[in-house]
């Protein structure tokens, strides 16, 4: 199994946060999440990954 993990730099984290904030301002939460899901296809069992991430948490727990 070949796993590659990108370690974010301070600059990349700042850009990701800025991008997310802009998406939220322009699209709102629902459409911003839909946008990210559409461009981040990933591999494997996405449904299981989402279930593992969210568990019994709500959106307020993740912000």
C-alpha positions, -999 to 999 in steps of 0.1 A, spaced: 0 0 0 14 34 -10 1 62 11 11 98 4 3 125 29 9 161 23 19 181 53 4 215 51 26 245 56 15 277 74 9 294 41 -12 265 27 -33 264 58 -39 301 56 -49 298 19 -72 269 26 -89 288 54 -93 319 32 -107 298 4 -132 281 27 -143 315 42 -149 328 7 -169 298 -3 -190 301 28 -196 338 22 -205 334 -14 -223 300 -14 -235 293 22 -227 262 41 -247 237 21 -234 247 -14 -199 252 -1 -199 216 12 -214 203 -21 -187 222 -40 -159 206 -20 -175 171 -23 -177 176 -61 -141 185 -66 -126 162 -40 -135 128 -53 -110 108 -33 -107 70 -34 -123 42 -14 -155 41 6 -165 78 9 -197 69 28 -177 51 55 -151 79 57 -179 105 62 -196 83 88 -162 79 106 -156 116 105 -190 128 117 -201 99 140 -227 114 162 -213 150 159 -232 179 145 -219 208 124 -213 229 155 -190 203 169 -168 204 138 -165 242 134 
